[in-house]
Amino acid sequence: MAIRKGCTPSQLALAWVHHQGNDVCPIPGTTKIENFNDNIGPLSVKFTPEELVELESFASEGVVKGDRCSNDITTWKDSETPPLSSWKAA
């Protein structure tokens, strides 16, 4: 579908997020102008209702398998954030 829409797979994913509603906005981080330009490209990608159904089918239940991260990668789940009550006002 990315080829059909004239974008990269990453841009297709960002465009899909943009189409999830007015209260959803992806915030990809970057420090390079080239990547910034790639990240704003999806704003011009439009989907038909049929294309949105097709996109949803790509990741439907039973299609995607496995963990998001392998067990040997440290993630936020392993962090020990202090409780909010321990924070001091600046």
N, C-alpha and C positions, 0 to 999 in steps of 0.2 A: 504494500500500500504506500510506503514511503516513496518508492519510485514513481508510482502513479500520481502522487500529490506533489512531486518535484521537490522533495526534502529528504533529509537524512533520517534514519530511524530514531535518533535522539530528538530531532525536531518534531517528528511525528508524535512521540510520547509527550513532549511539552504541549503540542497543539491539543492533544486529547485531554490533558489536564485543564487547559484553558476552556474547553467545552463542557466542563463538569458543572458549571453554574457561575453566577456572578460573585458568589462568596468563596470561590476557590481560585488561588493564584499561585503558580509555581514560582519559586524564588531560587533559580540556579545561581550559584556563586561563581565568580571568575575574577581574575586579575588581568586578563588579556582582552584587548579590544576585539581581536578576531573571534574569540569565544563569545564575547558579548553580542557581536553581530549575529553569530550563529544562534544564540539564545533568543533573540528577538524575531528571528525569521518566522517561527511558528505562529506569530500573531496574524500573519496573512493566510494561514492554512484554514480553509473552511471545510466542514464535513456535512454530508447529507445525513438524514436520519438512518438510511441504510448503511452508510459507511460507519457510523457510530456503533450500530449493531454488529457489524463485521469486526470492528476493533475490539468490542467487548468479548467476542467469541475467541479471540486470540488468547485471552487469559482467563477463560471460564474455569469453573471448578473442575478439577480432574485433568486439565491440560497442563497446568504449571505444577511441577513436582519438586520436592526438595526444600531444604532450608534456605533462607535468604543469605546467611553467612555460614561458612564452615565453622566447626567447633573450635578451631585453633586461632580464630580471629577475635581480638578483644573488641567489644562493642559497648555502647552506652549501657547495655544490660549489666555489664560488669563494673560500672562506676559506683562510687560511694559518695553521692552528693549530700552535703550537710543539709539538715532540715531548714526550711525557710525561717523558722523561729530563731535560728542561730545567726542570721544575717544582721548586720548593723547598717543603719541608714548612713548614707554618705554625708 
